[in-house]
Amino acid sequence: MKAPCEIIIWYILPSIRSELVKKLIECGMSQKEVSERLVITEATVSQYVNKKRGSKIEFKQDTTSAIETLAEDVIKGDNNVNLTYRICEICMMLKKDKTVCELHKDHDLVPAACEACFEL
């Protein structure tokens, strides 16, 4: 059985980053600028742009808004943006709204009554 954290690592985090990259590119940043601001490789940015990585989840509106707000802060060049913390906040939102649970049940044999995400 996979732990909820494995679902986050394999599906949630790449999808959050993909959406963030998409927003930054839409706002006119180059792939090089995006890679520098997010501290990821240009190849990774390219994979997100070309939907080869992290394009499997459609987020609910509150999650999309949180990613858009993060993108705005990154664009402003706010040196106080703590990407790790902000992305973890978005992950917590996805645990609370049961997105992680839904993915967990889609990708593993999880008992119907499982509430591991809520007990953590």
Biopython code that builds the backbone (N, CA, C, O; Angstrom):
import numpy as np
from Bio.PDB.StructureBuilder import StructureBuilder

atoms = [
    (1, "MET", "N", (0.843, -1.186, 0.000)),
    (1, "MET", "CA", (0.000, 0.000, 0.000)),
    (1, "MET", "C", (0.886, 1.247, 0.000)),
    (1, "MET", "O", (1.887, 1.312, 0.714)),
    (2, "LYS", "N", (0.512, 2.203, -0.789)),
    (2, "LYS", "CA", (1.247, 3.464, -0.855)),
    (2, "LYS", "C", (0.761, 4.409, 0.241)),
    (2, "LYS", "O", (-0.428, 4.459, 0.557)),
    (3, "ALA", "N", (1.689, 5.144, 0.802)),
    (3, "ALA", "CA", (1.332, 6.165, 1.786)),
    (3, "ALA", "C", (0.824, 7.405, 1.052)),
    (3, "ALA", "O", (1.203, 7.638, -0.095)),
    (4, "PRO", "N", (-0.027, 8.202, 1.697)),
    (4, "PRO", "CA", (-0.494, 9.441, 1.068)),
    (4, "PRO", "C", (0.661, 10.334, 0.599)),
    (4, "PRO", "O", (0.539, 11.034, -0.406)),
    (5, "CYS", "N", (1.773, 10.307, 1.324)),
    (5, "CYS", "CA", (2.928, 11.129, 0.938)),
    (5, "CYS", "C", (3.482, 10.721, -0.423)),
    (5, "CYS", "O", (3.982, 11.565, -1.167)),
    (6, "GLU", "N", (3.397, 9.431, -0.754)),
    (6, "GLU", "CA", (3.852, 8.983, -2.072)),
    (6, "GLU", "C", (2.978, 9.570, -3.173)),
    (6, "GLU", "O", (3.477, 9.933, -4.238)),
    (7, "ILE", "N", (1.696, 9.662, -2.923)),
    (7, "ILE", "CA", (0.773, 10.259, -3.893)),
    (7, "ILE", "C", (1.132, 11.736, -4.086)),
    (7, "ILE", "O", (1.110, 12.252, -5.203)),
    (8, "ILE", "N", (1.458, 12.394, -2.990)),
    (8, "ILE", "CA", (1.839, 13.808, -3.066)),
    (8, "ILE", "C", (3.108, 13.967, -3.898)),
    (8, "ILE", "O", (3.178, 14.838, -4.766)),
    (9, "ILE", "N", (4.106, 13.132, -3.639)),
    (9, "ILE", "CA", (5.381, 13.238, -4.357)),
    (9, "ILE", "C", (5.220, 12.955, -5.847)),
    (9, "ILE", "O", (5.783, 13.669, -6.677)),
    (10, "TRP", "N", (4.455, 11.919, -6.191)),
    (10, "TRP", "CA", (4.350, 11.494, -7.589)),
    (10, "TRP", "C", (3.338, 12.286, -8.407)),
    (10, "TRP", "O", (3.508, 12.428, -9.618)),
    (11, "TYR", "N", (2.296, 12.800, -7.777)),
    (11, "TYR", "CA", (1.221, 13.437, -8.539)),
    (11, "TYR", "C", (0.968, 14.896, -8.154)),
    (11, "TYR", "O", (0.880, 15.762, -9.024)),
    (12, "ILE", "N", (0.855, 15.162, -6.873)),
    (12, "ILE", "CA", (0.465, 16.497, -6.414)),
    (12, "ILE", "C", (1.564, 17.536, -6.661)),
    (12, "ILE", "O", (1.320, 18.551, -7.313)),
    (13, "LEU", "N", (2.770, 17.287, -6.145)),
    (13, "LEU", "CA", (3.847, 18.275, -6.292)),
    (13, "LEU", "C", (4.161, 18.597, -7.754)),
    (13, "LEU", "O", (4.275, 19.773, -8.101)),
    (14, "PRO", "N", (4.306, 17.593, -8.620)),
    (14, "PRO", "CA", (4.549, 17.942, -10.028)),
    (14, "PRO", "C", (3.408, 18.755, -10.639)),
    (14, "PRO", "O", (3.651, 19.628, -11.472)),
    (15, "SER", "N", (2.181, 18.479, -10.240)),
    (15, "SER", "CA", (1.040, 19.223, -10.785)),
    (15, "SER", "C", (1.007, 20.659, -10.272)),
    (15, "SER", "O", (0.668, 21.576, -11.020)),
    (16, "ILE", "N", (1.356, 20.860, -9.008)),
    (16, "ILE", "CA", (1.435, 22.223, -8.467)),
    (16, "ILE", "C", (2.520, 23.002, -9.211)),
    (16, "ILE", "O", (2.295, 24.128, -9.655)),
    (17, "ARG", "N", (3.689, 22.394, -9.340)),
    (17, "ARG", "CA", (4.789, 23.070, -10.040)),
    (17, "ARG", "C", (4.433, 23.346, -11.494)),
    (17, "ARG", "O", (4.744, 24.413, -12.024)),
    (18, "SER", "N", (3.785, 22.391, -12.134)),
    (18, "SER", "CA", (3.379, 22.566, -13.533)),
    (18, "SER", "C", (2.446, 23.762, -13.682)),
    (18, "SER", "O", (2.610, 24.581, -14.586)),
    (19, "GLU", "N", (1.472, 23.852, -12.793)),
    (19, "GLU", "CA", (0.518, 24.966, -12.843)),
    (19, "GLU", "C", (1.222, 26.293, -12.556)),
    (19, "GLU", "O", (0.929, 27.304, -13.194)),
    (20, "LEU", "N", (2.144, 26.289, -11.603)),
    (20, "LEU", "CA", (2.901, 27.500, -11.276)),
    (20, "LEU", "C", (3.752, 27.937, -12.470)),
    (20, "LEU", "O", (3.784, 29.119, -12.812)),
    (21, "VAL", "N", (4.433, 26.992, -13.095)),
    (21, "VAL", "CA", (5.237, 27.298, -14.286)),
    (21, "VAL", "C", (4.351, 27.873, -15.380)),
    (21, "VAL", "O", (4.704, 28.869, -16.011)),
    (22, "LYS", "N", (3.203, 27.248, -15.605)),
    (22, "LYS", "CA", (2.269, 27.719, -16.636)),
    (22, "LYS", "C", (1.873, 29.172, -16.386)),
    (22, "LYS", "O", (1.867, 29.982, -17.313)),
    (23, "LYS", "N", (1.544, 29.502, -15.144)),
    (23, "LYS", "CA", (1.141, 30.873, -14.802)),
    (23, "LYS", "C", (2.288, 31.859, -15.036)),
    (23, "LYS", "O", (2.068, 32.956, -15.551)),
    (24, "LEU", "N", (3.497, 31.476, -14.663)),
    (24, "LEU", "CA", (4.645, 32.367, -14.833)),
    (24, "LEU", "C", (4.953, 32.602, -16.311)),
    (24, "LEU", "O", (5.274, 33.722, -16.708)),
    (25, "ILE", "N", (4.857, 31.562, -17.115)),
    (25, "ILE", "CA", (5.085, 31.686, -18.562)),
    (25, "ILE", "C", (3.999, 32.563, -19.182)),
    (25, "ILE", "O", (4.289, 33.408, -20.029)),
    (26, "GLU", "N", (2.738, 32.362, -18.756)),
    (26, "GLU", "CA", (1.625, 33.178, -19.267)),
    (26, "GLU", "C", (1.830, 34.659, -18.964)),
    (26, "GLU", "O", (1.368, 35.522, -19.710)),
    (27, "CYS", "N", (2.520, 34.943, -17.874)),
    (27, "CYS", "CA", (2.770, 36.337, -17.485)),
    (27, "CYS", "C", (4.016, 36.909, -18.148)),
    (27, "CYS", "O", (4.427, 38.025, -17.829)),
    (28, "GLY", "N", (4.615, 36.168, -19.055)),
    (28, "GLY", "CA", (5.711, 36.702, -19.848)),
    (28, "GLY", "C", (7.116, 36.338, -19.418)),
    (28, "GLY", "O", (8.083, 36.822, -20.007)),
    (29, "MET", "N", (7.254, 35.504, -18.414)),
    (29, "MET", "CA", (8.599, 35.100, -18.005)),
    (29, "MET", "C", (9.138, 34.069, -18.993)),
    (29, "MET", "O", (8.383, 33.266, -19.542)),
    (30, "SER", "N", (10.433, 34.100, -19.209)),
    (30, "SER", "CA", (11.064, 33.090, -20.062)),
    (30, "SER", "C", (11.264, 31.804, -19.253)),
    (30, "SER", "O", (11.205, 31.812, -18.023)),
    (31, "GLN", "N", (11.500, 30.710, -19.963)),
    (31, "GLN", "CA", (11.746, 29.444, -19.272)),
    (31, "GLN", "C", (12.992, 29.545, -18.393)),
    (31, "GLN", "O", (13.044, 28.955, -17.314)),
    (32, "LYS", "N", (13.980, 30.283, -18.852)),
    (32, "LYS", "CA", (15.208, 30.464, -18.063)),
    (32, "LYS", "C", (14.906, 31.222, -16.771)),
    (32, "LYS", "O", (15.372, 30.834, -15.699)),
    (33, "GLU", "N", (14.124, 32.305, -16.869)),
    (33, "GLU", "CA", (13.754, 33.071, -15.667)),
    (33, "GLU", "C", (12.962, 32.200, -14.696)),
    (33, "GLU", "O", (13.197, 32.231, -13.488)),
    (34, "VAL", "N", (12.029, 31.430, -15.229)),
    (34, "VAL", "CA", (11.216, 30.553, -14.376)),
    (34, "VAL", "C", (12.117, 29.555, -13.657)),
    (34, "VAL", "O", (11.974, 29.341, -12.453)),
    (35, "SER", "N", (13.038, 28.947, -14.387)),
    (35, "SER", "CA", (13.924, 27.955, -13.759)),
    (35, "SER", "C", (14.764, 28.593, -12.651)),
    (35, "SER", "O", (14.985, 27.981, -11.607)),
    (36, "GLU", "N", (15.228, 29.817, -12.879)),
    (36, "GLU", "CA", (16.027, 30.507, -11.863)),
    (36, "GLU", "C", (15.193, 30.859, -10.639)),
    (36, "GLU", "O", (15.642, 30.669, -9.508)),
    (37, "ARG", "N", (13.997, 31.364, -10.850)),
    (37, "ARG", "CA", (13.146, 31.780, -9.719)),
    (37, "ARG", "C", (12.666, 30.585, -8.893)),
    (37, "ARG", "O", (12.562, 30.670, -7.669)),
    (38, "LEU", "N", (12.372, 29.466, -9.575)),
    (38, "LEU", "CA", (11.848, 28.294, -8.865)),
    (38, "LEU", "C", (12.942, 27.308, -8.458)),
    (38, "LEU", "O", (12.673, 26.301, -7.803)),
    (39, "VAL", "N", (14.173, 27.612, -8.852)),
    (39, "VAL", "CA", (15.331, 26.767, -8.555)),
    (39, "VAL", "C", (15.093, 25.337, -9.067)),
    (39, "VAL", "O", (15.241, 24.360, -8.333)),
    (40, "ILE", "N", (14.726, 25.253, -10.335)),
    (40, "ILE", "CA", (14.588, 23.980, -11.030)),
    (40, "ILE", "C", (15.307, 24.125, -12.371)),
    (40, "ILE", "O", (15.620, 25.240, -12.789)),
    (41, "THR", "N", (15.567, 23.021, -13.038)),
    (41, "THR", "CA", (16.296, 23.097, -14.304)),
    (41, "THR", "C", (15.392, 23.596, -15.429)),
    (41, "THR", "O", (14.166, 23.499, -15.359)),
    (42, "GLU", "N", (16.032, 24.132, -16.466)),
    (42, "GLU", "CA", (15.276, 24.547, -17.650)),
    (42, "GLU", "C", (14.597, 23.347, -18.299)),
    (42, "GLU", "O", (13.503, 23.473, -18.848)),
    (43, "ALA", "N", (15.243, 22.183, -18.237)),
    (43, "ALA", "CA", (14.643, 20.968, -18.801)),
    (43, "ALA", "C", (13.346, 20.619, -18.075)),
    (43, "ALA", "O", (12.375, 20.195, -18.703)),
    (44, "THR", "N", (13.331, 20.794, -16.770)),
    (44, "THR", "CA", (12.118, 20.532, -15.997)),
    (44, "THR", "C", (11.021, 21.510, -16.389)),
    (44, "THR", "O", (9.867, 21.118, -16.564)),
    (45, "VAL", "N", (11.376, 22.772, -16.527)),
    (45, "VAL", "CA", (10.404, 23.784, -16.959)),
    (45, "VAL", "C", (9.831, 23.387, -18.311)),
    (45, "VAL", "O", (8.621, 23.458, -18.522)),
    (46, "SER", "N", (10.692, 22.970, -19.220)),
    (46, "SER", "CA", (10.253, 22.558, -20.555)),
    (46, "SER", "C", (9.277, 21.386, -20.477)),
    (46, "SER", "O", (8.286, 21.352, -21.207)),
    (47, "GLN", "N", (9.552, 20.432, -19.602)),
    (47, "GLN", "CA", (8.644, 19.288, -19.447)),
    (47, "GLN", "C", (7.283, 19.733, -18.922)),
    (47, "GLN", "O", (6.255, 19.211, -19.352)),
    (48, "TYR", "N", (7.266, 20.681, -18.006)),
    (48, "TYR", "CA", (5.993, 21.205, -17.511)),
    (48, "TYR", "C", (5.248, 21.945, -18.618)),
    (48, "TYR", "O", (4.041, 21.767, -18.782)),
    (49, "VAL", "N", (5.956, 22.766, -19.370)),
    (49, "VAL", "CA", (5.344, 23.543, -20.449)),
    (49, "VAL", "C", (4.752, 22.618, -21.512)),
    (49, "VAL", "O", (3.669, 22.875, -22.037)),
    (50, "ASN", "N", (5.473, 21.544, -21.821)),
    (50, "ASN", "CA", (5.035, 20.609, -22.857)),
    (50, "ASN", "C", (4.148, 19.482, -22.330)),
    (50, "ASN", "O", (3.864, 18.518, -23.041)),
    (51, "LYS", "N", (3.714, 19.615, -21.077)),
    (51, "LYS", "CA", (2.794, 18.669, -20.435)),
    (51, "LYS", "C", (3.315, 17.234, -20.417)),
    (51, "LYS", "O", (2.547, 16.278, -20.523)),
    (52, "LYS", "N", (4.633, 17.101, -20.281)),
    (52, "LYS", "CA", (5.236, 15.780, -20.152)),
    (52, "LYS", "C", (5.377, 15.389, -18.687)),
    (52, "LYS", "O", (5.699, 14.246, -18.364)),
    (53, "ARG", "N", (5.133, 16.343, -17.820)),
    (53, "ARG", "CA", (5.239, 16.104, -16.380)),
    (53, "ARG", "C", (4.224, 16.992, -15.673)),
    (53, "ARG", "O", (4.068, 18.165, -16.013)),
    (54, "GLY", "N", (3.537, 16.427, -14.690)),
    (54, "GLY", "CA", (2.699, 17.217, -13.804)),
    (54, "GLY", "C", (1.433, 17.815, -14.375)),
    (54, "GLY", "O", (0.997, 18.870, -13.915)),
    (55, "SER", "N", (0.834, 17.186, -15.350)),
    (55, "SER", "CA", (-0.385, 17.777, -15.932)),
    (55, "SER", "C", (-1.604, 16.880, -15.741)),
    (55, "SER", "O", (-2.550, 16.930, -16.527)),
    (56, "LYS", "N", (-1.574, 16.065, -14.698)),
    (56, "LYS", "CA", (-2.623, 15.065, -14.525)),
    (56, "LYS", "C", (-3.774, 15.477, -13.608)),
    (56, "LYS", "O", (-4.772, 14.761, -13.520)),
    (57, "ILE", "N", (-3.655, 16.591, -12.938)),
    (57, "ILE", "CA", (-4.672, 16.981, -11.960)),
    (57, "ILE", "C", (-5.324, 18.294, -12.367)),
    (57, "ILE", "O", (-4.646, 19.251, -12.741)),
    (58, "GLU", "N", (-6.636, 18.324, -12.290)),
    (58, "GLU", "CA", (-7.361, 19.588, -12.446)),
    (58, "GLU", "C", (-7.707, 20.063, -11.047)),
    (58, "GLU", "O", (-8.440, 19.400, -10.314)),
    (59, "PHE", "N", (-7.169, 21.224, -10.685)),
    (59, "PHE", "CA", (-7.360, 21.739, -9.342)),
    (59, "PHE", "C", (-8.693, 22.452, -9.193)),
    (59, "PHE", "O", (-9.251, 22.987, -10.151)),
    (60, "LYS", "N", (-9.187, 22.443, -7.953)),
    (60, "LYS", "CA", (-10.381, 23.216, -7.615)),
    (60, "LYS", "C", (-9.995, 24.694, -7.573)),
    (60, "LYS", "O", (-8.815, 25.035, -7.502)),
    (61, "GLN", "N", (-10.993, 25.558, -7.617)),
    (61, "GLN", "CA", (-10.759, 27.001, -7.739)),
    (61, "GLN", "C", (-9.897, 27.569, -6.613)),
    (61, "GLN", "O", (-9.039, 28.412, -6.874)),
    (62, "ASP", "N", (-10.101, 27.134, -5.374)),
    (62, "ASP", "CA", (-9.310, 27.701, -4.276)),
    (62, "ASP", "C", (-7.831, 27.350, -4.412)),
    (62, "ASP", "O", (-6.965, 28.152, -4.064)),
    (63, "THR", "N", (-7.546, 26.162, -4.913)),
    (63, "THR", "CA", (-6.156, 25.761, -5.129)),
    (63, "THR", "C", (-5.551, 26.559, -6.273)),
    (63, "THR", "O", (-4.422, 27.039, -6.175)),
    (64, "THR", "N", (-6.301, 26.701, -7.355)),
    (64, "THR", "CA", (-5.832, 27.491, -8.492)),
    (64, "THR", "C", (-5.548, 28.926, -8.060)),
    (64, "THR", "O", (-4.551, 29.513, -8.481)),
    (65, "SER", "N", (-6.407, 29.491, -7.231)),
    (65, "SER", "CA", (-6.204, 30.860, -6.729)),
    (65, "SER", "C", (-4.935, 30.961, -5.891)),
    (65, "SER", "O", (-4.194, 31.938, -5.998)),
    (66, "ALA", "N", (-4.685, 29.954, -5.057)),
    (66, "ALA", "CA", (-3.472, 29.960, -4.228)),
    (66, "ALA", "C", (-2.220, 29.891, -5.102)),
    (66, "ALA", "O", (-1.222, 30.550, -4.811)),
    (67, "ILE", "N", (-2.271, 29.099, -6.164)),
    (67, "ILE", "CA", (-1.131, 29.000, -7.083)),
    (67, "ILE", "C", (-0.950, 30.315, -7.835)),
    (67, "ILE", "O", (0.180, 30.756, -8.045)),
    (68, "GLU", "N", (-2.049, 30.942, -8.241)),
    (68, "GLU", "CA", (-1.971, 32.241, -8.927)),
    (68, "GLU", "C", (-1.365, 33.307, -8.020)),
    (68, "GLU", "O", (-0.548, 34.112, -8.468)),
    (69, "THR", "N", (-1.755, 33.316, -6.759)),
    (69, "THR", "CA", (-1.201, 34.275, -5.797)),
    (69, "THR", "C", (0.297, 34.045, -5.621)),
    (69, "THR", "O", (1.075, 34.997, -5.564)),
    (70, "LEU", "N", (0.692, 32.790, -5.536)),
    (70, "LEU", "CA", (2.115, 32.470, -5.431)),
    (70, "LEU", "C", (2.854, 32.948, -6.679)),
    (70, "LEU", "O", (3.939, 33.519, -6.575)),
    (71, "ALA", "N", (2.278, 32.719, -7.850)),
    (71, "ALA", "CA", (2.898, 33.171, -9.103)),
    (71, "ALA", "C", (3.075, 34.690, -9.101)),
    (71, "ALA", "O", (4.120, 35.195, -9.510)),
    (72, "GLU", "N", (2.064, 35.410, -8.646)),
    (72, "GLU", "CA", (2.153, 36.877, -8.580)),
    (72, "GLU", "C", (3.303, 37.315, -7.681)),
    (72, "GLU", "O", (4.036, 38.248, -8.009)),
    (73, "ASP", "N", (3.459, 36.637, -6.546)),
    (73, "ASP", "CA", (4.544, 36.983, -5.625)),
    (73, "ASP", "C", (5.911, 36.667, -6.232)),
    (73, "ASP", "O", (6.867, 37.418, -6.037)),
    (74, "VAL", "N", (6.002, 35.565, -6.962)),
    (74, "VAL", "CA", (7.257, 35.209, -7.631)),
    (74, "VAL", "C", (7.586, 36.248, -8.698)),
    (74, "VAL", "O", (8.739, 36.661, -8.824)),
    (75, "ILE", "N", (6.587, 36.674, -9.466)),
    (75, "ILE", "CA", (6.787, 37.670, -10.528)),
    (75, "ILE", "C", (7.262, 39.000, -9.948)),
    (75, "ILE", "O", (8.129, 39.659, -10.522)),
    (76, "LYS", "N", (6.693, 39.391, -8.809)),
    (76, "LYS", "CA", (7.086, 40.650, -8.162)),
    (76, "LYS", "C", (8.537, 40.612, -7.697)),
    (76, "LYS", "O", (9.133, 41.646, -7.396)),
    (77, "GLY", "N", (9.092, 39.419, -7.644)),
    (77, "GLY", "CA", (10.468, 39.289, -7.172)),
    (77, "GLY", "C", (10.568, 39.402, -5.671)),
    (77, "GLY", "O", (11.624, 39.741, -5.135)),
    (78, "ASP", "N", (9.474, 39.121, -4.989)),
    (78, "ASP", "CA", (9.433, 39.200, -3.533)),
    (78, "ASP", "C", (10.440, 38.207, -2.945)),
    (78, "ASP", "O", (10.238, 36.995, -3.007)),
    (79, "ASN", "N", (11.510, 38.730, -2.384)),
    (79, "ASN", "CA", (12.555, 37.879, -1.814)),
    (79, "ASN", "C", (12.094, 37.139, -0.565)),
    (79, "ASN", "O", (12.765, 36.216, -0.104)),
    (80, "ASN", "N", (10.959, 37.540, -0.020)),
    (80, "ASN", "CA", (10.434, 36.882, 1.169)),
    (80, "ASN", "C", (9.550, 35.686, 0.834)),
    (80, "ASN", "O", (9.032, 35.026, 1.735)),
    (81, "VAL", "N", (9.373, 35.401, -0.463)),
    (81, "VAL", "CA", (8.559, 34.256, -0.856)),
    (81, "VAL", "C", (9.316, 32.989, -0.476)),
    (81, "VAL", "O", (10.410, 32.731, -0.978)),
    (82, "ASN", "N", (8.730, 32.217, 0.403)),
    (82, "ASN", "CA", (9.305, 30.932, 0.780)),
    (82, "ASN", "C", (8.559, 29.870, -0.021)),
    (82, "ASN", "O", (7.484, 29.418, 0.372)),
    (83, "LEU", "N", (9.147, 29.480, -1.150)),
    (83, "LEU", "CA", (8.476, 28.542, -2.052)),
    (83, "LEU", "C", (8.126, 27.230, -1.365)),
    (83, "LEU", "O", (7.028, 26.706, -1.548)),
    (84, "THR", "N", (9.045, 26.703, -0.583)),
    (84, "THR", "CA", (8.790, 25.427, 0.087)),
    (84, "THR", "C", (7.572, 25.541, 0.994)),
    (84, "THR", "O", (6.675, 24.699, 0.948)),
    (85, "TYR", "N", (7.545, 26.572, 1.808)),
    (85, "TYR", "CA", (6.427, 26.767, 2.732)),
    (85, "TYR", "C", (5.117, 26.944, 1.979)),
    (85, "TYR", "O", (4.111, 26.325, 2.329)),
    (86, "ARG", "N", (5.120, 27.783, 0.948)),
    (86, "ARG", "CA", (3.890, 28.077, 0.208)),
    (86, "ARG", "C", (3.373, 26.843, -0.529)),
    (86, "ARG", "O", (2.165, 26.607, -0.574)),
    (87, "ILE", "N", (4.282, 26.057, -1.106)),
    (87, "ILE", "CA", (3.855, 24.837, -1.789)),
    (87, "ILE", "C", (3.319, 23.831, -0.771)),
    (87, "ILE", "O", (2.357, 23.119, -1.058)),
    (88, "CYS", "N", (3.923, 23.766, 0.399)),
    (88, "CYS", "CA", (3.405, 22.888, 1.462)),
    (88, "CYS", "C", (2.011, 23.328, 1.907)),
    (88, "CYS", "O", (1.154, 22.489, 2.187)),
    (89, "GLU", "N", (1.784, 24.634, 1.971)),
    (89, "GLU", "CA", (0.441, 25.138, 2.300)),
    (89, "GLU", "C", (-0.587, 24.657, 1.274)),
    (89, "GLU", "O", (-1.690, 24.245, 1.632)),
    (90, "ILE", "N", (-0.214, 24.714, 0.008)),
    (90, "ILE", "CA", (-1.121, 24.273, -1.052)),
    (90, "ILE", "C", (-1.377, 22.770, -0.922)),
    (90, "ILE", "O", (-2.506, 22.315, -1.106)),
    (91, "CYS", "N", (-0.334, 21.999, -0.606)),
    (91, "CYS", "CA", (-0.517, 20.555, -0.376)),
    (91, "CYS", "C", (-1.495, 20.299, 0.768)),
    (91, "CYS", "O", (-2.338, 19.406, 0.682)),
    (92, "MET", "N", (-1.379, 21.076, 1.826)),
    (92, "MET", "CA", (-2.292, 20.914, 2.962)),
    (92, "MET", "C", (-3.732, 21.212, 2.545)),
    (92, "MET", "O", (-4.664, 20.546, 2.996)),
    (93, "MET", "N", (-3.908, 22.208, 1.688)),
    (93, "MET", "CA", (-5.250, 22.503, 1.164)),
    (93, "MET", "C", (-5.801, 21.277, 0.439)),
    (93, "MET", "O", (-6.978, 20.941, 0.572)),
    (94, "LEU", "N", (-4.941, 20.617, -0.327)),
    (94, "LEU", "CA", (-5.363, 19.457, -1.109)),
    (94, "LEU", "C", (-5.645, 18.242, -0.235)),
    (94, "LEU", "O", (-6.449, 17.385, -0.602)),
    (95, "LYS", "N", (-4.993, 18.167, 0.913)),
    (95, "LYS", "CA", (-5.338, 17.114, 1.877)),
    (95, "LYS", "C", (-6.717, 17.391, 2.464)),
    (95, "LYS", "O", (-7.551, 16.492, 2.567)),
    (96, "LYS", "N", (-6.945, 18.641, 2.847)),
    (96, "LYS", "CA", (-8.209, 19.006, 3.490)),
    (96, "LYS", "C", (-9.405, 18.870, 2.561)),
    (96, "LYS", "O", (-10.489, 18.488, 3.000)),
    (97, "ASP", "N", (-9.218, 19.184, 1.263)),
    (97, "ASP", "CA", (-10.370, 19.108, 0.354)),
    (97, "ASP", "C", (-10.540, 17.725, -0.288)),
    (97, "ASP", "O", (-11.333, 17.544, -1.212)),
    (98, "LYS", "N", (-9.783, 16.769, 0.221)),
    (98, "LYS", "CA", (-9.868, 15.354, -0.172)),
    (98, "LYS", "C", (-9.303, 15.034, -1.557)),
    (98, "LYS", "O", (-9.495, 13.925, -2.053)),
    (99, "THR", "N", (-8.618, 15.975, -2.180)),
    (99, "THR", "CA", (-7.987, 15.689, -3.468)),
    (99, "THR", "C", (-6.954, 14.577, -3.315)),
    (99, "THR", "O", (-6.882, 13.679, -4.155)),
    (100, "VAL", "N", (-6.154, 14.630, -2.248)),
    (100, "VAL", "CA", (-5.152, 13.588, -2.013)),
    (100, "VAL", "C", (-5.839, 12.242, -1.820)),
    (100, "VAL", "O", (-5.390, 11.231, -2.361)),
    (101, "CYS", "N", (-6.922, 12.224, -1.053)),
    (101, "CYS", "CA", (-7.660, 10.972, -0.823)),
    (101, "CYS", "C", (-8.201, 10.389, -2.129)),
    (101, "CYS", "O", (-8.110, 9.185, -2.366)),
    (102, "GLU", "N", (-8.757, 11.244, -2.961)),
    (102, "GLU", "CA", (-9.306, 10.775, -4.237)),
    (102, "GLU", "C", (-8.212, 10.166, -5.105)),
    (102, "GLU", "O", (-8.403, 9.104, -5.697)),
    (103, "LEU", "N", (-7.065, 10.839, -5.180)),
    (103, "LEU", "CA", (-5.944, 10.308, -5.961)),
    (103, "LEU", "C", (-5.406, 9.025, -5.353)),
    (103, "LEU", "O", (-5.067, 8.083, -6.069)),
    (104, "HIS", "N", (-5.330, 8.992, -4.028)),
    (104, "HIS", "CA", (-4.842, 7.808, -3.331)),
    (104, "HIS", "C", (-5.721, 6.606, -3.676)),
    (104, "HIS", "O", (-5.210, 5.520, -3.950)),
    (105, "LYS", "N", (-7.021, 6.796, -3.664)),
    (105, "LYS", "CA", (-7.947, 5.702, -3.989)),
    (105, "LYS", "C", (-7.870, 5.320, -5.464)),
    (105, "LYS", "O", (-8.097, 4.163, -5.817)),
    (106, "ASP", "N", (-7.553, 6.285, -6.327)),
    (106, "ASP", "CA", (-7.404, 5.997, -7.760)),
    (106, "ASP", "C", (-6.143, 5.195, -8.064)),
    (106, "ASP", "O", (-6.120, 4.408, -9.010)),
    (107, "HIS", "N", (-5.084, 5.392, -7.259)),
    (107, "HIS", "CA", (-3.784, 4.806, -7.577)),
    (107, "HIS", "C", (-3.337, 3.696, -6.629)),
    (107, "HIS", "O", (-2.209, 3.216, -6.733)),
    (108, "ASP", "N", (-4.192, 3.289, -5.720)),
    (108, "ASP", "CA", (-3.806, 2.244, -4.779)),
    (108, "ASP", "C", (-5.057, 1.556, -4.245)),
    (108, "ASP", "O", (-6.168, 2.073, -4.364)),
    (109, "LEU", "N", (-4.858, 0.404, -3.666)),
    (109, "LEU", "CA", (-5.965, -0.319, -3.041)),
    (109, "LEU", "C", (-6.138, 0.211, -1.623)),
    (109, "LEU", "O", (-5.524, -0.283, -0.678)),
    (110, "VAL", "N", (-6.973, 1.210, -1.496)),
    (110, "VAL", "CA", (-7.192, 1.881, -0.217)),
    (110, "VAL", "C", (-8.567, 1.490, 0.304)),
    (110, "VAL", "O", (-9.547, 1.540, -0.440)),
    (111, "PRO", "N", (-8.652, 1.102, 1.576)),
    (111, "PRO", "CA", (-9.971, 0.776, 2.133)),
    (111, "PRO", "C", (-10.931, 1.961, 2.017)),
    (111, "PRO", "O", (-10.520, 3.113, 2.155)),
    (112, "ALA", "N", (-12.188, 1.679, 1.767)),
    (112, "ALA", "CA", (-13.194, 2.732, 1.579)),
    (112, "ALA", "C", (-13.262, 3.682, 2.774)),
    (112, "ALA", "O", (-13.522, 4.874, 2.608)),
    (113, "ALA", "N", (-13.031, 3.161, 3.965)),
    (113, "ALA", "CA", (-13.143, 3.981, 5.177)),
    (113, "ALA", "C", (-11.826, 4.671, 5.554)),
    (113, "ALA", "O", (-11.731, 5.263, 6.629)),
    (114, "CYS", "N", (-10.830, 4.604, 4.700)),
    (114, "CYS", "CA", (-9.522, 5.202, 5.001)),
    (114, "CYS", "C", (-9.660, 6.710, 5.214)),
    (114, "CYS", "O", (-10.296, 7.410, 4.427)),
    (115, "GLU", "N", (-9.055, 7.185, 6.289)),
    (115, "GLU", "CA", (-9.009, 8.619, 6.567)),
    (115, "GLU", "C", (-7.616, 9.017, 7.025)),
    (115, "GLU", "O", (-7.456, 9.921, 7.845)),
    (116, "ALA", "N", (-6.610, 8.337, 6.490)),
    (116, "ALA", "CA", (-5.222, 8.572, 6.900)),
    (116, "ALA", "C", (-4.816, 10.033, 6.753)),
    (116, "ALA", "O", (-4.113, 10.574, 7.607)),
    (117, "CYS", "N", (-5.255, 10.668, 5.674)),
    (117, "CYS", "CA", (-4.869, 12.068, 5.438)),
    (117, "CYS", "C", (-5.382, 12.992, 6.537)),
    (117, "CYS", "O", (-4.744, 13.990, 6.869)),
    (118, "PHE", "N", (-6.518, 12.656, 7.087)),
    (118, "PHE", "CA", (-7.126, 13.520, 8.102)),
    (118, "PHE", "C", (-6.578, 13.242, 9.490)),
    (118, "PHE", "O", (-6.705, 14.066, 10.396)),
    (119, "GLU", "N", (-5.965, 12.072, 9.653)),
    (119, "GLU", "CA", (-5.414, 11.704, 10.950)),
    (119, "GLU", "C", (-3.978, 12.177, 11.117)),
    (119, "GLU", "O", (-3.438, 12.139, 12.222)),
    (120, "LEU", "N", (-3.358, 12.620, 10.033)),
    (120, "LEU", "CA", (-1.949, 13.050, 10.087)),
    (120, "LEU", "C", (-1.827, 14.450, 10.654)),
    (120, "LEU", "O", (-0.719, 14.974, 10.773)),
]
sb = StructureBuilder()
sb.init_structure("model")
sb.init_model(0)
sb.init_chain("A")
sb.init_seg("    ")
for serial, (resi, resn, name, xyz) in enumerate(atoms, 1):
    if name == "N":
        sb.init_residue(resn, " ", resi, " ")
    sb.init_atom(name, np.array(xyz, "f"), 0.0, 1.0, " ", f" {name:<3s}", serial, name[0])
structure = sb.get_structure()
